[in-house]
């Protein structure tokens, strides 16, 4: 069976339905791994982490709103994305 999807949620749903193996970011499947619905295989072959960036228009002075948002987003990503990442 061949399945084509265009999003992590559909990819995960196919895997949960038994359609095969997937390679997605750990934060997308963490609840399924913790509950035992999914099991990590071949952990020694994990893909290298991808860089994340916040893009905004360049200005001489960054607005306070953008600064606060960037700081909030950084903390959220550190908690949600980097949690459990091993080097």
MIKOLRO-69785 format. One record per residue (C-alpha): residue number from 1; residue in three letters; x, y, z. Coordinates in steps of 0.2 Angstrom, whole numbers. Example, Ala and Ser with C-alpha at 12.3 -4.5 7.8 and 13.67 -1.06 7.14 Angstrom:
<recs>
<rec><seq>1</seq><type>ALA</type><x>62</x><y>-22</y><z>39</z></rec>
<rec><seq>2</seq><type>SER</type><x>68</x><y>-5</y><z>36</z></rec>
</recs>
This chain:
<recs>
<rec><seq>1</seq><type>UNK</type><x>0</x><y>0</y><z>0</z></rec>
<rec><seq>2</seq><type>UNK</type><x>7</x><y>17</y><z>-5</z></rec>
<rec><seq>3</seq><type>UNK</type><x>0</x><y>33</y><z>5</z></rec>
<rec><seq>4</seq><type>UNK</type><x>4</x><y>51</y><z>1</z></rec>
<rec><seq>5</seq><type>UNK</type><x>1</x><y>64</y><z>14</z></rec>
<rec><seq>6</seq><type>UNK</type><x>6</x><y>82</y><z>16</z></rec>
<rec><seq>7</seq><type>UNK</type><x>6</x><y>85</y><z>34</z></rec>
<rec><seq>8</seq><type>UNK</type><x>13</x><y>77</y><z>50</z></rec>
<rec><seq>9</seq><type>UNK</type><x>-4</x><y>74</y><z>57</z></rec>
<rec><seq>10</seq><type>UNK</type><x>-9</x><y>63</y><z>43</z></rec>
<rec><seq>11</seq><type>UNK</type><x>8</x><y>55</y><z>43</z></rec>
<rec><seq>12</seq><type>UNK</type><x>5</x><y>50</y><z>61</z></rec>
<rec><seq>13</seq><type>UNK</type><x>-12</x><y>44</y><z>58</z></rec>
<rec><seq>14</seq><type>UNK</type><x>-6</x><y>32</y><z>45</z></rec>
<rec><seq>15</seq><type>UNK</type><x>7</x><y>26</y><z>57</z></rec>
<rec><seq>16</seq><type>UNK</type><x>-6</x><y>23</y><z>71</z></rec>
<rec><seq>17</seq><type>UNK</type><x>-17</x><y>14</y><z>59</z></rec>
<rec><seq>18</seq><type>UNK</type><x>-2</x><y>2</y><z>55</z></rec>
<rec><seq>19</seq><type>UNK</type><x>3</x><y>8</y><z>38</z></rec>
<rec><seq>20</seq><type>UNK</type><x>21</x><y>8</y><z>42</z></rec>
<rec><seq>21</seq><type>UNK</type><x>36</x><y>18</y><z>48</z></rec>
<rec><seq>22</seq><type>UNK</type><x>37</x><y>37</y><z>49</z></rec>
<rec><seq>23</seq><type>UNK</type><x>51</x><y>49</y><z>52</z></rec>
<rec><seq>24</seq><type>UNK</type><x>44</x><y>65</y><z>60</z></rec>
<rec><seq>25</seq><type>UNK</type><x>50</x><y>77</y><z>74</z></rec>
<rec><seq>26</seq><type>UNK</type><x>49</x><y>70</y><z>91</z></rec>
<rec><seq>27</seq><type>UNK</type><x>38</x><y>84</y><z>98</z></rec>
<rec><seq>28</seq><type>UNK</type><x>25</x><y>78</y><z>85</z></rec>
<rec><seq>29</seq><type>UNK</type><x>24</x><y>61</y><z>92</z></rec>
<rec><seq>30</seq><type>UNK</type><x>29</x><y>63</y><z>110</z></rec>
<rec><seq>31</seq><type>UNK</type><x>12</x><y>59</y><z>117</z></rec>
<rec><seq>32</seq><type>UNK</type><x>10</x><y>43</y><z>107</z></rec>
<rec><seq>33</seq><type>UNK</type><x>28</x><y>38</y><z>112</z></rec>
<rec><seq>34</seq><type>UNK</type><x>24</x><y>41</y><z>130</z></rec>
<rec><seq>35</seq><type>UNK</type><x>8</x><y>31</y><z>130</z></rec>
<rec><seq>36</seq><type>UNK</type><x>16</x><y>17</y><z>120</z></rec>
<rec><seq>37</seq><type>UNK</type><x>5</x><y>19</y><z>105</z></rec>
<rec><seq>38</seq><type>UNK</type><x>21</x><y>21</y><z>95</z></rec>
<rec><seq>39</seq><type>UNK</type><x>38</x><y>14</y><z>98</z></rec>
<rec><seq>40</seq><type>UNK</type><x>54</x><y>22</y><z>92</z></rec>
<rec><seq>41</seq><type>UNK</type><x>64</x><y>11</y><z>81</z></rec>
<rec><seq>42</seq><type>UNK</type><x>82</x><y>13</y><z>75</z></rec>
<rec><seq>43</seq><type>UNK</type><x>86</x><y>28</y><z>87</z></rec>
<rec><seq>44</seq><type>UNK</type><x>104</x><y>27</y><z>81</z></rec>
<rec><seq>45</seq><type>UNK</type><x>99</x><y>33</y><z>64</z></rec>
<rec><seq>46</seq><type>UNK</type><x>89</x><y>49</y><z>69</z></rec>
<rec><seq>47</seq><type>UNK</type><x>90</x><y>63</y><z>57</z></rec>
<rec><seq>48</seq><type>UNK</type><x>100</x><y>78</y><z>62</z></rec>
<rec><seq>49</seq><type>UNK</type><x>90</x><y>92</y><z>70</z></rec>
<rec><seq>50</seq><type>UNK</type><x>84</x><y>106</y><z>59</z></rec>
<rec><seq>51</seq><type>UNK</type><x>87</x><y>125</y><z>62</z></rec>
<rec><seq>52</seq><type>UNK</type><x>72</x><y>135</y><z>67</z></rec>
<rec><seq>53</seq><type>UNK</type><x>71</x><y>154</y><z>64</z></rec>
<rec><seq>54</seq><type>UNK</type><x>59</x><y>168</y><z>67</z></rec>
<rec><seq>55</seq><type>UNK</type><x>58</x><y>180</y><z>52</z></rec>
<rec><seq>56</seq><type>UNK</type><x>52</x><y>198</y><z>54</z></rec>
<rec><seq>57</seq><type>UNK</type><x>55</x><y>215</y><z>44</z></rec>
<rec><seq>58</seq><type>UNK</type><x>72</x><y>223</y><z>48</z></rec>
<rec><seq>59</seq><type>UNK</type><x>70</x><y>239</y><z>56</z></rec>
<rec><seq>60</seq><type>UNK</type><x>83</x><y>250</y><z>66</z></rec>
<rec><seq>61</seq><type>UNK</type><x>74</x><y>247</y><z>82</z></rec>
<rec><seq>62</seq><type>UNK</type><x>64</x><y>231</y><z>85</z></rec>
<rec><seq>63</seq><type>UNK</type><x>47</x><y>234</y><z>93</z></rec>
<rec><seq>64</seq><type>UNK</type><x>43</x><y>229</y><z>110</z></rec>
<rec><seq>65</seq><type>UNK</type><x>29</x><y>218</y><z>104</z></rec>
<rec><seq>66</seq><type>UNK</type><x>41</x><y>208</y><z>93</z></rec>
<rec><seq>67</seq><type>UNK</type><x>54</x><y>207</y><z>106</z></rec>
<rec><seq>68</seq><type>UNK</type><x>41</x><y>200</y><z>119</z></rec>
<rec><seq>69</seq><type>UNK</type><x>34</x><y>188</y><z>106</z></rec>
<rec><seq>70</seq><type>UNK</type><x>52</x><y>182</y><z>101</z></rec>
<rec><seq>71</seq><type>UNK</type><x>56</x><y>179</y><z>119</z></rec>
<rec><seq>72</seq><type>UNK</type><x>40</x><y>169</y><z>122</z></rec>
<rec><seq>73</seq><type>UNK</type><x>42</x><y>159</y><z>106</z></rec>
<rec><seq>74</seq><type>UNK</type><x>60</x><y>154</y><z>111</z></rec>
<rec><seq>75</seq><type>UNK</type><x>55</x><y>148</y><z>128</z></rec>
<rec><seq>76</seq><type>UNK</type><x>40</x><y>138</y><z>121</z></rec>
<rec><seq>77</seq><type>UNK</type><x>52</x><y>130</y><z>108</z></rec>
<rec><seq>78</seq><type>UNK</type><x>65</x><y>126</y><z>121</z></rec>
<rec><seq>79</seq><type>UNK</type><x>51</x><y>117</y><z>132</z></rec>
<rec><seq>80</seq><type>UNK</type><x>42</x><y>109</y><z>118</z></rec>
<rec><seq>81</seq><type>UNK</type><x>54</x><y>105</y><z>104</z></rec>
<rec><seq>82</seq><type>UNK</type><x>71</x><y>103</y><z>113</z></rec>
<rec><seq>83</seq><type>UNK</type><x>64</x><y>93</y><z>128</z></rec>
<rec><seq>84</seq><type>UNK</type><x>71</x><y>76</y><z>127</z></rec>
<rec><seq>85</seq><type>UNK</type><x>84</x><y>80</y><z>113</z></rec>
<rec><seq>86</seq><type>UNK</type><x>100</x><y>71</y><z>116</z></rec>
<rec><seq>87</seq><type>UNK</type><x>117</x><y>77</y><z>108</z></rec>
</recs>
